[in-house]
Amino acid sequence: MTRYPRDFRGHGPNPPDARWPGGAKIAVSLVLNYEEGGENNLLHGDAQSEAFLSDIAGATPWPGQRHWNMESIYDYGARAGFWRLHRLFTELDIPVTIYGVTTALARNPEQVAAMKAAGWEIASHGLKWVEHRDMTEAEERAQIAESFRLHTEVVGTPPRGWYTGRCSMNTVRLSAETHRLDWISDTYDDDLPYWREYGDHDQLVIPYTLEANDMRFATAPGYITGEQFFSYLKDSFDTLYAEGQAGRAKMFSIGLHNRLIGRPGKVAGLRRFLDYAKSHQGVWFPRRIDIADHWRKTHPHKRFERPSQMTEARFVTRFGSIFEHSPFIAERAYQLELGPAHDCAAGLHNALARMFRSATPDERLGVLRAHPDLAGKLAAAKRLTAESTAEQASAALDALTDDDRATFQTLNTAYVAKHGFPFIIAVRDHSKASILAAFHTRLANDTPTEFTTACTQVERIAELRLKDILP
């Protein structure tokens, strides 16, 4: 038995209505990464220079050396780029969220003061702008704790949001386990916020972006001109805005860096986009904490019993009757590679149906024979399973006239005599009249055809039963 941790389902085919404030059709979240002074540098106790996200093509770390050109590019972000962006956002009255590397914030007090004066949210971007992938859990946990401490000391309040960026497989869990964060953004897997469960803690996740992100000015393939950045942002905005007009409002995250978008030729594309977005009605420019507060109020987390997390005994008890009187189907399905994708009706139905399809012909015949006759003696004696009772009632088979009951009994007898198993049909897809019509048609079929048809109907009955109890 294995369990697969990745979640390919998310909100599923019918995501929730975001219900953004004021009926907004889109929430545009602008994020400014503040990393200048927190990057790899011998001055910061690191073993090499920085090599990530700069205008130096093909940059590599310099072990044991400072890199003057790299440092000066980062310095530009703090000295010039930040202030150009600060003027832009305050002029347009657009609040932003800062992803602040804690040690960088500590080395840039004037910029921190300007962020606070503008009412911007200052979230944590980790203690240092370095890779976390090779850190032990203990080391990463210690860095998270120190980031909380230093952030509170430098900013005056602790961070309510978190984005590490260069994270490990443990980062999201470790940051969630602090129980101190209103939101975490170390994922890129959705256009809406969602909840993750860590023990008894429900953690809100607000996904981020690496594509609607000015980092593409420093990567290949990427942007060369501000116009290219504007064009991509506009296309993304137009698509999401149209979805919002159709009642499927989403979130649009835009990632920015002082040393990249803060350059004159690049920021022109950003300004052009902001003017374009502001020309539309129903556009909300929230900080990420505003999104978190709205989502928590509008879409609070609701826990349910997840099949992939059940014990085997509980799993078989809960789903052993989905295939009529055939718990072996659930027993075998439990041994599959279940995960979040199977915590919904469609997902679990697929797992159970796989075990039904891979059963031997005799085993599948046994499943067919476990089904009751329609409006038969068991129904009259009220000895059907709860599921079968409800299903037959849905087509009014519990309220037949004497003549109707006699007709069903005659057809049942003839069908079993010819095929060797009961007539099976997903009655919730039918009326009494269409069931009788199908009865007459299928009675004339050969047995191999009917065996296949009956198996298909058994799977459909199981699907409907699961939809009654799972998302």
TIBAMI-390129 format. One record per residue (C-alpha): residue number from 1; x, y, z. Coordinates in nm, 2 decimals. Example, Ala and Ser with C-alpha at 12.3 -4.5 7.8 and 13.67 -1.06 7.14 Angstrom:
2
+-----+--------+--------+--------+
|   k |      u |      v |      w |
+-----+--------+--------+--------+
|   1 |   1.23 |  -0.45 |   0.78 |
|   2 |   1.37 |  -0.11 |   0.71 |
+-----+--------+--------+--------+
END
This chain:
471
+-----+--------+--------+--------+
|   k |      u |      v |      w |
+-----+--------+--------+--------+
|   1 |   0.00 |   0.00 |   0.00 |
|   2 |   0.14 |   0.34 |  -0.10 |
|   3 |   0.01 |   0.69 |  -0.08 |
|   4 |   0.08 |   0.95 |  -0.35 |
|   5 |   0.12 |   1.30 |  -0.20 |
|   6 |   0.09 |   1.53 |  -0.50 |
|   7 |  -0.25 |   1.69 |  -0.56 |
|   8 |  -0.36 |   1.70 |  -0.92 |
|   9 |  -0.72 |   1.78 |  -0.84 |
|  10 |  -0.71 |   2.11 |  -0.65 |
|  11 |  -1.05 |   2.28 |  -0.67 |
|  12 |  -1.16 |   2.02 |  -0.93 |
|  13 |  -1.37 |   2.10 |  -1.24 |
|  14 |  -1.60 |   2.34 |  -1.06 |
|  15 |  -1.38 |   2.59 |  -0.86 |
|  16 |  -1.55 |   2.81 |  -0.61 |
|  17 |  -1.68 |   3.15 |  -0.69 |
|  18 |  -1.41 |   3.38 |  -0.55 |
|  19 |  -1.67 |   3.65 |  -0.48 |
|  20 |  -1.41 |   3.92 |  -0.47 |
|  21 |  -1.51 |   4.24 |  -0.29 |
|  22 |  -1.74 |   4.47 |  -0.48 |
|  23 |  -1.81 |   4.20 |  -0.74 |
|  24 |  -1.46 |   4.24 |  -0.89 |
|  25 |  -1.39 |   4.02 |  -1.19 |
|  26 |  -1.02 |   3.98 |  -1.12 |
|  27 |  -0.78 |   4.03 |  -0.83 |
|  28 |  -0.44 |   4.16 |  -0.94 |
|  29 |  -0.18 |   4.08 |  -0.68 |
|  30 |   0.15 |   4.28 |  -0.74 |
|  31 |   0.45 |   4.13 |  -0.55 |
|  32 |   0.78 |   4.31 |  -0.52 |
|  33 |   1.06 |   4.08 |  -0.41 |
|  34 |   1.31 |   4.26 |  -0.19 |
|  35 |   1.64 |   4.06 |  -0.20 |
|  36 |   1.91 |   4.32 |  -0.23 |
|  37 |   2.14 |   4.26 |   0.07 |
|  38 |   2.02 |   3.91 |   0.13 |
|  39 |   2.18 |   3.73 |  -0.16 |
|  40 |   2.48 |   3.50 |  -0.16 |
|  41 |   2.79 |   3.70 |  -0.07 |
|  42 |   3.11 |   3.64 |   0.13 |
|  43 |   3.01 |   3.95 |   0.33 |
|  44 |   2.70 |   3.76 |   0.44 |
|  45 |   2.89 |   3.45 |   0.55 |
|  46 |   2.83 |   3.26 |   0.23 |
|  47 |   3.09 |   3.05 |   0.05 |
|  48 |   3.04 |   3.21 |  -0.30 |
|  49 |   2.89 |   3.50 |  -0.49 |
|  50 |   2.53 |   3.52 |  -0.62 |
|  51 |   2.45 |   3.39 |  -0.97 |
|  52 |   2.07 |   3.41 |  -0.98 |
|  53 |   1.84 |   3.66 |  -1.15 |
|  54 |   2.06 |   3.94 |  -1.28 |
|  55 |   2.15 |   4.10 |  -1.62 |
|  56 |   2.47 |   3.90 |  -1.63 |
|  57 |   2.41 |   3.63 |  -1.89 |
|  58 |   2.53 |   3.29 |  -1.79 |
|  59 |   2.64 |   3.40 |  -1.45 |
|  60 |   2.80 |   3.14 |  -1.22 |
|  61 |   2.89 |   3.14 |  -0.86 |
|  62 |   3.24 |   3.25 |  -0.77 |
|  63 |   3.35 |   3.03 |  -0.48 |
|  64 |   3.55 |   3.21 |  -0.22 |
|  65 |   3.53 |   3.55 |  -0.41 |
|  66 |   3.31 |   3.85 |  -0.41 |
|  67 |   3.16 |   3.94 |  -0.76 |
|  68 |   3.18 |   4.32 |  -0.80 |
|  69 |   2.96 |   4.33 |  -1.11 |
|  70 |   2.69 |   4.11 |  -0.95 |
|  71 |   2.69 |   4.31 |  -0.63 |
|  72 |   2.65 |   4.64 |  -0.82 |
|  73 |   2.35 |   4.50 |  -1.01 |
|  74 |   2.18 |   4.41 |  -0.68 |
|  75 |   2.28 |   4.75 |  -0.54 |
|  76 |   2.10 |   4.91 |  -0.83 |
|  77 |   1.78 |   4.74 |  -0.72 |
|  78 |   1.80 |   4.90 |  -0.38 |
|  79 |   1.95 |   5.24 |  -0.48 |
|  80 |   1.74 |   5.32 |  -0.79 |
|  81 |   1.50 |   5.04 |  -0.89 |
|  82 |   1.31 |   5.04 |  -0.57 |
|  83 |   1.25 |   5.41 |  -0.56 |
|  84 |   1.13 |   5.42 |  -0.92 |
|  85 |   0.88 |   5.14 |  -0.84 |
|  86 |   0.78 |   5.31 |  -0.52 |
|  87 |   0.69 |   5.63 |  -0.71 |
|  88 |   0.50 |   5.43 |  -0.97 |
|  89 |   0.28 |   5.24 |  -0.72 |
|  90 |   0.21 |   5.53 |  -0.49 |
|  91 |   0.13 |   5.76 |  -0.78 |
|  92 |  -0.12 |   5.50 |  -0.91 |
|  93 |  -0.24 |   5.43 |  -0.56 |
|  94 |  -0.18 |   5.05 |  -0.60 |
|  95 |  -0.08 |   4.87 |  -0.28 |
|  96 |   0.17 |   4.58 |  -0.32 |
|  97 |   0.30 |   4.30 |  -0.11 |
|  98 |   0.67 |   4.29 |  -0.04 |
|  99 |   0.85 |   3.95 |  -0.03 |
| 100 |   1.12 |   4.08 |   0.20 |
| 101 |   1.43 |   3.87 |   0.26 |
| 102 |   1.48 |   3.94 |   0.63 |
| 103 |   1.85 |   4.02 |   0.62 |
| 104 |   1.80 |   4.24 |   0.32 |
| 105 |   1.53 |   4.44 |   0.51 |
| 106 |   1.77 |   4.48 |   0.80 |
| 107 |   2.03 |   4.63 |   0.56 |
| 108 |   1.78 |   4.87 |   0.39 |
| 109 |   1.61 |   5.08 |   0.66 |
| 110 |   1.50 |   5.37 |   0.44 |
| 111 |   1.33 |   5.14 |   0.20 |
| 112 |   1.15 |   4.96 |   0.49 |
| 113 |   1.03 |   5.29 |   0.62 |
| 114 |   0.89 |   5.38 |   0.27 |
| 115 |   0.71 |   5.05 |   0.25 |
| 116 |   0.54 |   5.10 |   0.58 |
| 117 |   0.45 |   5.46 |   0.50 |
| 118 |   0.28 |   5.34 |   0.18 |
| 119 |   0.07 |   5.09 |   0.37 |
| 120 |   0.23 |   4.80 |   0.18 |
| 121 |   0.23 |   4.45 |   0.33 |
| 122 |   0.58 |   4.32 |   0.42 |
| 123 |   0.58 |   3.94 |   0.41 |
| 124 |   0.88 |   3.72 |   0.47 |
| 125 |   1.10 |   3.60 |   0.19 |
| 126 |   1.31 |   3.39 |   0.43 |
| 127 |   1.61 |   3.48 |   0.63 |
| 128 |   1.85 |   3.48 |   0.33 |
| 129 |   1.81 |   3.47 |  -0.05 |
| 130 |   1.98 |   3.13 |  -0.08 |
| 131 |   1.90 |   2.77 |  -0.18 |
| 132 |   1.72 |   2.57 |   0.08 |
| 133 |   1.71 |   2.24 |  -0.11 |
| 134 |   2.01 |   2.08 |   0.07 |
| 135 |   1.93 |   2.21 |   0.42 |
| 136 |   1.84 |   1.97 |   0.69 |
| 137 |   1.50 |   2.01 |   0.85 |
| 138 |   1.66 |   2.13 |   1.17 |
| 139 |   1.86 |   2.39 |   0.98 |
| 140 |   1.57 |   2.52 |   0.78 |
| 141 |   1.34 |   2.53 |   1.08 |
| 142 |   1.60 |   2.73 |   1.27 |
| 143 |   1.63 |   2.98 |   0.97 |
| 144 |   1.25 |   3.02 |   0.97 |
| 145 |   1.25 |   3.09 |   1.34 |
| 146 |   1.53 |   3.34 |   1.31 |
| 147 |   1.35 |   3.51 |   1.02 |
| 148 |   1.04 |   3.56 |   1.23 |
| 149 |   1.25 |   3.71 |   1.51 |
| 150 |   1.46 |   3.94 |   1.29 |
| 151 |   1.16 |   4.05 |   1.08 |
| 152 |   0.97 |   4.15 |   1.39 |
| 153 |   1.27 |   4.34 |   1.51 |
| 154 |   1.33 |   4.52 |   1.18 |
| 155 |   0.97 |   4.59 |   1.07 |
| 156 |   0.80 |   4.62 |   1.41 |
| 157 |   0.55 |   4.34 |   1.35 |
| 158 |   0.59 |   3.97 |   1.26 |
| 159 |   0.52 |   3.86 |   0.90 |
| 160 |   0.17 |   3.73 |   0.83 |
| 161 |   0.27 |   3.59 |   0.49 |
| 162 |   0.56 |   3.37 |   0.37 |
| 163 |   0.74 |   3.30 |   0.04 |
| 164 |   1.08 |   3.13 |   0.05 |
| 165 |   1.12 |   3.09 |  -0.33 |
| 166 |   1.44 |   2.88 |  -0.34 |
| 167 |   1.27 |   2.63 |  -0.12 |
| 168 |   1.31 |   2.26 |  -0.03 |
| 169 |   1.06 |   1.98 |  -0.02 |
| 170 |   1.01 |   2.06 |   0.35 |
| 171 |   0.96 |   2.44 |   0.32 |
| 172 |   0.58 |   2.47 |   0.30 |
| 173 |   0.53 |   2.22 |   0.57 |
| 174 |   0.78 |   2.37 |   0.81 |
| 175 |   0.65 |   2.72 |   0.76 |
| 176 |   0.29 |   2.60 |   0.80 |
| 177 |   0.39 |   2.42 |   1.12 |
| 178 |   0.48 |   2.75 |   1.28 |
| 179 |   0.10 |   2.82 |   1.30 |
| 180 |   0.18 |   3.19 |   1.27 |
| 181 |   0.11 |   3.26 |   0.91 |
| 182 |  -0.21 |   3.38 |   0.74 |
| 183 |  -0.09 |   3.27 |   0.41 |
| 184 |   0.20 |   3.09 |   0.23 |
| 185 |   0.29 |   3.13 |  -0.13 |
| 186 |   0.55 |   2.86 |  -0.21 |
| 187 |   0.34 |   2.70 |  -0.48 |
| 188 |   0.26 |   2.77 |  -0.84 |
| 189 |  -0.03 |   2.53 |  -0.89 |
| 190 |  -0.35 |   2.73 |  -0.91 |
| 191 |  -0.53 |   3.06 |  -1.00 |
| 192 |  -0.71 |   3.07 |  -0.67 |
| 193 |  -0.62 |   3.03 |  -0.30 |
| 194 |  -0.67 |   2.69 |  -0.13 |
| 195 |  -0.63 |   2.52 |   0.20 |
| 196 |  -0.38 |   2.25 |   0.30 |
| 197 |  -0.41 |   2.04 |   0.62 |
| 198 |  -0.11 |   1.99 |   0.85 |
| 199 |  -0.22 |   1.78 |   1.14 |
| 200 |  -0.50 |   1.98 |   1.31 |
| 201 |  -0.38 |   2.31 |   1.14 |
| 202 |  -0.55 |   2.45 |   0.83 |
| 203 |  -0.31 |   2.65 |   0.63 |
| 204 |  -0.42 |   2.89 |   0.36 |
| 205 |  -0.20 |   2.89 |   0.04 |
| 206 |  -0.20 |   3.17 |  -0.21 |
| 207 |  -0.02 |   3.04 |  -0.52 |
| 208 |   0.25 |   3.26 |  -0.68 |
| 209 |   0.39 |   3.28 |  -1.03 |
| 210 |   0.71 |   3.23 |  -1.21 |
| 211 |   0.57 |   3.31 |  -1.56 |
| 212 |   0.40 |   3.65 |  -1.52 |
| 213 |   0.72 |   3.75 |  -1.35 |
| 214 |   1.00 |   3.99 |  -1.45 |
| 215 |   1.25 |   3.71 |  -1.37 |
| 216 |   1.20 |   3.62 |  -1.74 |
| 217 |   1.42 |   3.92 |  -1.82 |
| 218 |   1.70 |   3.72 |  -1.67 |
| 219 |   1.62 |   3.37 |  -1.80 |
| 220 |   1.60 |   3.20 |  -2.14 |
| 221 |   1.35 |   3.20 |  -2.30 |
| 222 |   1.26 |   3.53 |  -2.17 |
| 223 |   1.17 |   3.89 |  -2.23 |
| 224 |   1.40 |   4.14 |  -2.40 |
| 225 |   1.18 |   4.45 |  -2.40 |
| 226 |   0.93 |   4.61 |  -2.17 |
| 227 |   0.67 |   4.58 |  -2.46 |
| 228 |   0.71 |   4.20 |  -2.44 |
| 229 |   0.64 |   4.20 |  -2.07 |
| 230 |   0.34 |   4.43 |  -2.12 |
| 231 |   0.20 |   4.20 |  -2.40 |
| 232 |   0.22 |   3.89 |  -2.18 |
| 233 |   0.06 |   4.06 |  -1.88 |
| 234 |  -0.21 |   4.20 |  -2.10 |
| 235 |  -0.29 |   3.86 |  -2.26 |
| 236 |  -0.30 |   3.70 |  -1.91 |
| 237 |  -0.52 |   3.98 |  -1.78 |
| 238 |  -0.76 |   3.97 |  -2.07 |
| 239 |  -0.81 |   3.59 |  -2.03 |
| 240 |  -0.87 |   3.61 |  -1.66 |
| 241 |  -1.09 |   3.92 |  -1.69 |
| 242 |  -1.31 |   3.74 |  -1.94 |
| 243 |  -1.33 |   3.44 |  -1.71 |
| 244 |  -1.44 |   3.68 |  -1.43 |
| 245 |  -1.71 |   3.82 |  -1.66 |
| 246 |  -1.84 |   3.47 |  -1.71 |
| 247 |  -1.86 |   3.42 |  -1.33 |
| 248 |  -1.53 |   3.24 |  -1.28 |
| 249 |  -1.32 |   3.51 |  -1.12 |
| 250 |  -0.96 |   3.43 |  -1.05 |
| 251 |  -0.64 |   3.58 |  -0.90 |
| 252 |  -0.36 |   3.72 |  -1.12 |
| 253 |  -0.02 |   3.73 |  -0.95 |
| 254 |   0.26 |   3.94 |  -1.10 |
| 255 |   0.61 |   3.89 |  -0.97 |
| 256 |   0.86 |   4.18 |  -0.97 |
| 257 |   1.22 |   4.25 |  -0.87 |
| 258 |   1.38 |   4.59 |  -0.80 |
| 259 |   1.70 |   4.52 |  -1.00 |
| 260 |   1.50 |   4.39 |  -1.30 |
| 261 |   1.17 |   4.57 |  -1.36 |
| 262 |   1.32 |   4.88 |  -1.19 |
| 263 |   1.53 |   4.95 |  -1.50 |
| 264 |   1.38 |   5.23 |  -1.72 |
| 265 |   1.33 |   5.03 |  -2.03 |
| 266 |   1.16 |   4.75 |  -1.84 |
| 267 |   0.94 |   4.95 |  -1.61 |
| 268 |   0.78 |   5.12 |  -1.91 |
| 269 |   0.60 |   4.79 |  -1.99 |
| 270 |   0.48 |   4.75 |  -1.64 |
| 271 |   0.34 |   5.11 |  -1.63 |
| 272 |   0.17 |   5.05 |  -1.96 |
| 273 |   0.00 |   4.74 |  -1.82 |
| 274 |  -0.11 |   4.90 |  -1.50 |
| 275 |  -0.27 |   5.19 |  -1.69 |
| 276 |  -0.44 |   4.93 |  -1.91 |
| 277 |  -0.57 |   4.72 |  -1.61 |
| 278 |  -0.69 |   5.04 |  -1.43 |
| 279 |  -0.89 |   5.14 |  -1.74 |
| 280 |  -1.13 |   4.84 |  -1.67 |
| 281 |  -1.42 |   4.82 |  -1.43 |
| 282 |  -1.42 |   4.56 |  -1.16 |
| 283 |  -1.04 |   4.52 |  -1.11 |
| 284 |  -0.93 |   4.47 |  -0.75 |
| 285 |  -0.56 |   4.54 |  -0.65 |
| 286 |  -0.52 |   4.37 |  -0.32 |
| 287 |  -0.22 |   4.30 |  -0.10 |
| 288 |  -0.19 |   3.93 |  -0.04 |
| 289 |  -0.30 |   3.97 |   0.32 |
| 290 |  -0.62 |   4.13 |   0.18 |
| 291 |  -0.68 |   3.82 |  -0.04 |
| 292 |  -0.61 |   3.59 |   0.27 |
| 293 |  -0.86 |   3.78 |   0.49 |
| 294 |  -1.12 |   3.77 |   0.22 |
| 295 |  -1.07 |   3.40 |   0.15 |
| 296 |  -1.08 |   3.30 |   0.51 |
| 297 |  -1.41 |   3.49 |   0.56 |
| 298 |  -1.57 |   3.38 |   0.23 |
| 299 |  -1.43 |   3.03 |   0.19 |
| 300 |  -1.34 |   2.89 |   0.53 |
| 301 |  -1.19 |   2.55 |   0.52 |
| 302 |  -1.42 |   2.25 |   0.56 |
| 303 |  -1.26 |   1.93 |   0.66 |
| 304 |  -1.41 |   1.59 |   0.54 |
| 305 |  -1.30 |   1.23 |   0.59 |
| 306 |  -1.05 |   1.17 |   0.31 |
| 307 |  -1.04 |   0.81 |   0.16 |
| 308 |  -0.67 |   0.83 |   0.10 |
| 309 |  -0.61 |   0.90 |   0.47 |
| 310 |  -0.84 |   0.63 |   0.61 |
| 311 |  -0.73 |   0.31 |   0.78 |
| 312 |  -0.80 |  -0.01 |   0.58 |
| 313 |  -1.08 |  -0.11 |   0.82 |
| 314 |  -1.25 |   0.23 |   0.79 |
| 315 |  -1.20 |   0.24 |   0.41 |
| 316 |  -1.37 |  -0.10 |   0.37 |
| 317 |  -1.65 |  -0.02 |   0.61 |
| 318 |  -1.72 |   0.31 |   0.43 |
| 319 |  -1.69 |   0.19 |   0.07 |
| 320 |  -1.73 |  -0.19 |   0.09 |
| 321 |  -2.10 |  -0.16 |  -0.02 |
| 322 |  -2.04 |   0.07 |  -0.32 |
| 323 |  -2.02 |  -0.24 |  -0.53 |
| 324 |  -2.32 |  -0.43 |  -0.40 |
| 325 |  -2.22 |  -0.69 |  -0.13 |
| 326 |  -1.87 |  -0.70 |  -0.27 |
| 327 |  -1.62 |  -0.56 |  -0.01 |
| 328 |  -1.33 |  -0.73 |  -0.18 |
| 329 |  -1.34 |  -0.45 |  -0.44 |
| 330 |  -1.27 |  -0.19 |  -0.16 |
| 331 |  -1.01 |  -0.41 |   0.00 |
| 332 |  -0.81 |  -0.43 |  -0.32 |
| 333 |  -0.86 |  -0.06 |  -0.40 |
| 334 |  -0.71 |   0.03 |  -0.07 |
| 335 |  -0.38 |  -0.12 |  -0.18 |
| 336 |  -0.35 |   0.11 |  -0.48 |
| 337 |  -0.14 |   0.43 |  -0.50 |
| 338 |  -0.42 |   0.65 |  -0.35 |
| 339 |  -0.37 |   1.02 |  -0.30 |
| 340 |  -0.56 |   1.35 |  -0.30 |
| 341 |  -0.69 |   1.28 |  -0.65 |
| 342 |  -0.89 |   0.99 |  -0.50 |
| 343 |  -1.05 |   1.20 |  -0.23 |
| 344 |  -1.34 |   1.28 |  -0.46 |
| 345 |  -1.62 |   1.08 |  -0.62 |
| 346 |  -1.46 |   1.06 |  -0.96 |
| 347 |  -1.12 |   0.97 |  -0.82 |
| 348 |  -1.23 |   0.70 |  -0.59 |
| 349 |  -1.47 |   0.56 |  -0.85 |
| 350 |  -1.18 |   0.51 |  -1.08 |
| 351 |  -0.98 |   0.32 |  -0.82 |
| 352 |  -1.28 |   0.09 |  -0.73 |
| 353 |  -1.37 |   0.04 |  -1.09 |
| 354 |  -1.01 |  -0.06 |  -1.17 |
| 355 |  -1.04 |  -0.34 |  -0.92 |
| 356 |  -1.37 |  -0.45 |  -1.06 |
| 357 |  -1.24 |  -0.45 |  -1.41 |
| 358 |  -0.93 |  -0.65 |  -1.32 |
| 359 |  -1.13 |  -0.91 |  -1.12 |
| 360 |  -1.18 |  -1.25 |  -1.27 |
| 361 |  -1.49 |  -1.32 |  -1.48 |
| 362 |  -1.62 |  -1.54 |  -1.20 |
| 363 |  -1.56 |  -1.26 |  -0.95 |
| 364 |  -1.74 |  -1.00 |  -1.16 |
| 365 |  -2.03 |  -1.25 |  -1.22 |
| 366 |  -2.05 |  -1.27 |  -0.84 |
| 367 |  -2.08 |  -0.90 |  -0.81 |
| 368 |  -2.36 |  -0.90 |  -1.07 |
| 369 |  -2.54 |  -1.18 |  -0.88 |
| 370 |  -2.51 |  -0.98 |  -0.56 |
| 371 |  -2.75 |  -0.72 |  -0.70 |
| 372 |  -3.12 |  -0.76 |  -0.62 |
| 373 |  -3.40 |  -0.79 |  -0.87 |
| 374 |  -3.58 |  -0.47 |  -0.96 |
| 375 |  -3.90 |  -0.45 |  -0.76 |
| 376 |  -3.84 |  -0.81 |  -0.66 |
| 377 |  -3.90 |  -1.01 |  -0.35 |
| 378 |  -3.62 |  -0.85 |  -0.14 |
| 379 |  -3.77 |  -0.51 |  -0.21 |
| 380 |  -4.11 |  -0.63 |  -0.11 |
| 381 |  -3.97 |  -0.77 |   0.21 |
| 382 |  -3.77 |  -0.45 |   0.27 |
| 383 |  -3.44 |  -0.64 |   0.28 |
| 384 |  -3.25 |  -0.43 |   0.03 |
| 385 |  -2.94 |  -0.24 |   0.12 |
| 386 |  -3.00 |   0.13 |   0.21 |
| 387 |  -2.84 |   0.23 |  -0.12 |
| 388 |  -3.06 |  -0.01 |  -0.33 |
| 389 |  -3.37 |   0.10 |  -0.14 |
| 390 |  -3.30 |   0.47 |  -0.22 |
| 391 |  -3.22 |   0.39 |  -0.58 |
| 392 |  -3.53 |   0.19 |  -0.65 |
| 393 |  -3.74 |   0.46 |  -0.48 |
| 394 |  -3.59 |   0.73 |  -0.71 |
| 395 |  -3.77 |   0.56 |  -1.00 |
| 396 |  -4.09 |   0.50 |  -0.80 |
| 397 |  -4.03 |   0.12 |  -0.80 |
| 398 |  -4.13 |   0.12 |  -0.44 |
| 399 |  -4.48 |   0.23 |  -0.53 |
| 400 |  -4.58 |   0.00 |  -0.81 |
| 401 |  -4.93 |  -0.12 |  -0.89 |
| 402 |  -5.00 |  -0.49 |  -0.86 |
| 403 |  -5.00 |  -0.51 |  -1.24 |
| 404 |  -4.66 |  -0.33 |  -1.26 |
| 405 |  -4.51 |  -0.56 |  -1.00 |
| 406 |  -4.63 |  -0.86 |  -1.18 |
| 407 |  -4.47 |  -0.73 |  -1.50 |
| 408 |  -4.14 |  -0.67 |  -1.33 |
| 409 |  -4.14 |  -1.02 |  -1.17 |
| 410 |  -4.21 |  -1.18 |  -1.51 |
| 411 |  -3.93 |  -0.99 |  -1.67 |
| 412 |  -3.69 |  -1.06 |  -1.39 |
| 413 |  -3.76 |  -1.43 |  -1.41 |
| 414 |  -3.71 |  -1.44 |  -1.78 |
| 415 |  -3.39 |  -1.24 |  -1.77 |
| 416 |  -3.22 |  -1.45 |  -1.50 |
| 417 |  -3.33 |  -1.77 |  -1.67 |
| 418 |  -3.16 |  -1.65 |  -2.00 |
| 419 |  -2.85 |  -1.48 |  -1.87 |
| 420 |  -2.78 |  -1.62 |  -1.52 |
| 421 |  -2.77 |  -1.29 |  -1.33 |
| 422 |  -3.02 |  -1.01 |  -1.25 |
| 423 |  -3.12 |  -0.73 |  -1.48 |
| 424 |  -2.90 |  -0.44 |  -1.36 |
| 425 |  -2.96 |  -0.08 |  -1.46 |
| 426 |  -2.87 |   0.25 |  -1.29 |
| 427 |  -3.23 |   0.34 |  -1.20 |
| 428 |  -3.14 |   0.70 |  -1.11 |
| 429 |  -3.08 |   0.76 |  -1.48 |
| 430 |  -3.42 |   0.64 |  -1.57 |
| 431 |  -3.80 |   0.65 |  -1.52 |
| 432 |  -4.02 |   0.35 |  -1.47 |
| 433 |  -4.11 |   0.36 |  -1.84 |
| 434 |  -3.75 |   0.38 |  -1.97 |
| 435 |  -3.65 |   0.09 |  -1.73 |
| 436 |  -3.93 |  -0.13 |  -1.87 |
| 437 |  -3.82 |  -0.04 |  -2.23 |
| 438 |  -3.46 |  -0.13 |  -2.15 |
| 439 |  -3.57 |  -0.45 |  -1.99 |
| 440 |  -3.75 |  -0.56 |  -2.31 |
| 441 |  -3.46 |  -0.46 |  -2.53 |
| 442 |  -3.19 |  -0.62 |  -2.32 |
| 443 |  -3.38 |  -0.94 |  -2.27 |
| 444 |  -3.33 |  -1.01 |  -2.64 |
| 445 |  -2.95 |  -0.96 |  -2.63 |
| 446 |  -2.70 |  -1.25 |  -2.61 |
| 447 |  -2.54 |  -1.32 |  -2.27 |
| 448 |  -2.19 |  -1.19 |  -2.35 |
| 449 |  -2.34 |  -0.85 |  -2.46 |
| 450 |  -2.55 |  -0.84 |  -2.15 |
| 451 |  -2.26 |  -0.93 |  -1.92 |
| 452 |  -2.07 |  -0.63 |  -2.06 |
| 453 |  -2.37 |  -0.41 |  -2.03 |
| 454 |  -2.45 |  -0.51 |  -1.68 |
| 455 |  -2.08 |  -0.45 |  -1.57 |
| 456 |  -2.11 |  -0.10 |  -1.72 |
| 457 |  -2.43 |  -0.04 |  -1.52 |
| 458 |  -2.27 |  -0.17 |  -1.20 |
| 459 |  -1.99 |   0.09 |  -1.25 |
| 460 |  -2.25 |   0.37 |  -1.31 |
| 461 |  -2.44 |   0.27 |  -0.99 |
| 462 |  -2.11 |   0.29 |  -0.80 |
| 463 |  -2.04 |   0.63 |  -0.94 |
| 464 |  -2.38 |   0.77 |  -0.84 |
| 465 |  -2.34 |   0.62 |  -0.49 |
| 466 |  -2.00 |   0.79 |  -0.44 |
| 467 |  -2.13 |   1.12 |  -0.56 |
| 468 |  -2.38 |   1.11 |  -0.27 |
| 469 |  -2.10 |   1.10 |  -0.02 |
| 470 |  -1.78 |   1.26 |  -0.16 |
| 471 |  -1.70 |   1.59 |  -0.34 |
+-----+--------+--------+--------+
END
